[in-house]
Amino acid sequence: MKSAIILVSTMTTLLSACGGGTGTGVDGLQEYQDLKVGFDGLALKYRDETATAVMPTEGTATYTGVAGFLFGAETVDADALAKTASTLTVNANFTNGGMSGSMTDFYYYDGSSVPGSLTITGGPLTGNTFTRPVTGNLFVDGDLRPIAGTVEGLFAGNDAKAVGVVGDLTATGSATAISVFGLAER
């Protein structure tokens, strides 16, 4: 249970200094701001939740939310959720104990669209947690590059109403480390 509190508390702390960004892409800036506001709302809503004690055993659920990305030495500052944000989707099949997910629609805090999409490879749930590979392509260091890494996830709240993910990714041909964190709800 403590893991969920730490995960969500860490994400809430990362967002505590968030303010409005400025930039050049009017539509993209709105997209980024919508992602940021969505993440802020999820972080506040679930900050006191603990790990799901009894996971559902039937049915399926789709969780939607936001993922933030930090590249290299980037840190969260007053202008941004993280410099890059995306839509996060997690699909859970409680009947067979499986899950999968994706991160799409990436935006930089100045409003520019970031090419790429990432897939959380499907696999089993282990109680209220999962550790899964992430693959795909993402614009890093001036090029669209293959991405690989792992995310760890934790379901939180009664009836697994939310999920948090954290992980580390690498881009082929780049020394830039990529950290990802996200929250989603059903």
N, C-alpha and C positions, 0 to 999 in steps of 0.2 A: 504494500500500500504506500509506503514511503516513496517508492520510485515515482509514482504518478504525481505526488506532491512536488517532488524535486523537479521532474520534467516540466510540469506546467509552471511552477514557480520560476524556474530558470527562463522559460520563454517569456513570462510576464515581466521579469526583470530586464530582459533584453529589449522589451518594448517600452519600458517606463519613461524613456526620454524622447519618445517619438513625437515628431511634430509634422507640419506640412512640408512637402518637397516643392522645388521649383524646377522648371525645365522647359523643353521646347516642344514636345509632342503633346498637343492638347488632348486628343483622344487617349493616347497612351498614358498621359499624366493622370487622367481620370481613372483609367484602368488600374494604374498603380495605386492611386489613392483609395479606390474601392477595395483592393486587396488589403491594404494597410488597415483601413477601418474595419474590415471583416476580421482580420487577425486580432486587432485590439479587442473587438467585441468578444471573440472566442476566448481570448486569454483572460479577460475579466469574468466571463461567465463560468469558466471551468477552473479558475485558479485554486479553489478550495476542494476540488474533487479528489477522491482517492481512487486507487486502482479498482477496477471492477472485481468484486469478490466472487460473484457467481455469474459466469458467462452464459449468454443464451445458448441453447442447444438446438434450436430449430429456426429455420428461415434464413433470409439474407438481409443485408443492409448496405446501403451506399452512403459513405461519409464524404462530405464536401467541405473544403476549407482552404487554407492558405499555407504555403511553404515560403520561407525566407532563406536566402543563400548569401553566404559570406565567402569572398574569394581572397585567398592569401591572407594578408595582414588587415583586411577590412574589418571594421568594427561597426556596431550599430551606433548611430549618432542621432542628433536632434532632428536631422532632416529625413530620416528614413526608418522603415521597419527593418530592413536590411537593404543593401544597395540593389538587390534583385529579388523579386517576388514572383510567385506563380500560383496557379490554381492547384490544389492538392485533392485527389480523389482516392479513397480507399474503399474497396469492395470486400465485404466479409460474407462468407457462407458458413453460418453457424451449424447447419445440418451436417456438413462434411468436414468442418474445421479448417477451411481454407481461406486464403485472402490473396488479393492482388491490388495494384494501385497505379497511379500515374501522377506526373507533375507536368502541366502544360500551360500555355498562355503566359509566357515569361515577360516581365516588364522591368526595366531599370528605373530607378527612382526619379530620373529626369523625364520620364514618360516615353522613352524609346523602347520599342519592342525588341526583345532578345530572342533570336532564333533558337529553337530547340524543343525537345520533348524527352521526358525520362519515364521509364517504366519500372515499377516495383514488381519484380518477378513473383508470380503466384507461388504459393506454398502453404504449408501448414501453420496453424496457430498453435502456440504452446501455452495453454491456459489463456491468460489475458495479455500475452505478449507475442511478438514475432520478431525475427531477424531475417531480413530478406535482401537479396542482391538488387541493385539498381543499375540499369543500363540505358543507353540512349545517346543523344547528341545534344550539345549545348555550345553556344558561342562563348569561347574562353580565349583570352589573349589574342583577339583579333581574328580568330578562325572558328568555324563550326567543327567541334572535335568530338570523337567518341568519349563517352563518360562511363566509368564503372565505379562501383563502391557498394556500401551496405548501409541500410537504415535499420534502426531498432524501433519498434512500436510498442505502445502500451495503451490498452483500452481503459477508460476511466468512467466513473459514475455508475449509477444503477442501470442495469440492462445494457451496459456497454454503450452509453449514449455519445461518447466522444472518443477520439483516438489522437495520440500525440506521436510524432516521429522525430528522431534525431539521427544524424549520420554523417559520414565522411565520404567524399567522392574524389576521384582523380580524373583528369583529362589527358588522353593520350597526347604525347608530344608537348606537354606543359608541366612545369614544376609548380604551378599554382595549386595549392590545396583548396578544396571546396568543402565548406560545412553547410549542412542543411538542417533546418528545424521547421516543424509544422504542426498545425492543429486542425482537426476536422470534426464535424458533428453530423449526426443523421437527422 
